[in-house]
Amino acid sequence: MGPLKGLFMTFSTIMVHLNVDPSGDTRLSAALDFARHFDAKLIGVAAASLPWSFYGQEVTPSQIDQLNGIITKRLADAEDRFRRAAKQHLQKIEWRSAIASPAAYVSLQARAADLIIVGRNPDGLLPDPFLGRIDPGDLAMRAGRPVLVIPEEVDKINMKSAMVAWKDTREARGAVSDALPLLRKVQEVVVVEGIEDELDRSAAHDRLDDVISWLAAHGIPSVARVFCFPDNEDPMEKLYQYGTDFIIAGAYGHAQMREWIFGGFTRHLLNRSPQCVFLSH
């Protein structure tokens, strides 16, 4: 076995982010399922911070203790939900929480894990530090670890198929490397590239042939698909039609005034993908 193959054998430690309200607990079920597939340790993590306003009014010093008490109770409840669910399925578990900015706290704790599982934010639902909600895209760009984004309706992980959404960029190359443990587990792998002009089909196949050969060198059989979409067709809907259990993709964006601005591809995956999305930046 070459030196590169030895680096990506498995996900030995997986971290799952929970909101401090029960709204995201379906992702806990999915995370438990995912951890069982890899015989991994599962770390539950949650954080929440004081809101800038409370019932439309600026938070006063007299309210700070009250709100901290609410957050402390919510974090304790989240830990209890995590431990009660996890102890039935896993032997290796851990819990971490704090009164802190959720995105910043989880990004720092990511040092302890190979992969972070987080819930998808539907369109229009903003991060809420008081409820512990974070932006999965922000986490993907900040954590330095791959992120698995779980749609809210998914509570069980199927390991049948995965699609690599290929673009010949640094981010895509990093994503497929980070996803090797997952790609080894699934039964079917398809590598897909979208083109806007049929004249680009041959070059796209040449690129995908290299990716297919690279995956084969790691013991992962795969097939290539190139699709062409006209100007008026949404390429994302074409990707979703493949119906794979996972979409592997690079995360594309840049920071601006403490926020990440994402391209249309990444934003669509974060907000609308019906499949689990494995993102790496």
LINHU-V207275 format. One record per residue. D_LAST is the distance of its C-alpha to the last C-alpha in Angstrom with 2 decimals. Layout:
BEGIN
D_LAST
D_LAST
END
This chain:
BEGIN
26.81
24.76
22.67
19.30
20.48
21.42
18.00
16.66
19.83
19.01
17.39
20.14
19.08
17.50
17.25
18.28
18.41
21.78
23.30
26.57
28.49
28.82
27.08
23.94
25.86
25.35
21.79
23.57
25.64
22.68
21.00
24.37
24.63
21.24
22.11
25.49
24.12
22.50
25.28
22.70
23.35
22.22
21.57
22.28
21.04
22.27
22.93
24.81
26.22
29.28
29.35
30.45
33.25
35.29
37.28
36.81
38.11
36.50
36.18
39.23
39.68
41.93
39.21
36.59
38.23
38.63
35.00
33.83
36.19
34.72
31.17
32.48
34.26
31.28
29.09
31.99
32.31
28.64
29.10
32.29
30.69
27.97
30.56
33.06
30.67
29.01
32.28
33.57
30.87
29.25
30.82
27.83
26.61
25.87
25.61
24.09
24.76
25.68
26.95
23.96
21.28
19.42
15.86
16.61
18.43
16.02
13.17
15.81
17.10
13.82
15.09
17.64
15.67
13.76
12.43
12.87
14.85
15.27
17.52
17.03
18.55
21.06
21.80
23.67
22.88
21.54
20.20
23.34
23.30
26.89
26.06
22.89
20.72
17.15
14.74
12.13
9.81
10.58
9.96
6.46
5.82
8.51
8.94
7.29
7.91
7.22
9.09
12.09
13.54
17.31
19.71
22.65
25.15
23.64
25.30
25.43
22.92
24.15
23.00
24.65
22.10
18.50
17.28
14.54
13.90
13.88
13.29
13.99
10.92
8.73
5.63
8.35
9.79
7.14
7.08
10.84
11.28
9.79
11.94
15.06
16.93
16.72
17.70
20.59
21.87
22.17
25.21
23.93
20.87
20.73
18.48
18.81
18.59
20.22
22.47
24.70
27.57
29.40
29.88
26.23
26.68
27.82
24.97
22.44
24.35
24.30
20.50
20.36
23.17
21.12
18.36
21.24
22.91
19.92
19.57
23.37
23.37
21.49
24.10
22.28
24.42
22.89
24.12
22.96
23.51
23.55
24.57
25.89
25.97
28.40
27.71
28.92
26.92
23.69
21.30
19.40
22.72
23.20
20.06
21.22
24.63
23.56
23.71
21.48
20.63
16.87
14.49
11.51
8.99
5.82
5.05
7.19
8.91
10.70
12.72
16.40
19.09
17.13
15.46
12.29
13.52
11.84
13.08
15.51
13.57
10.82
13.71
15.99
13.94
13.58
17.26
19.22
18.04
20.93
18.97
16.53
12.93
10.41
6.86
3.78
0.00
END
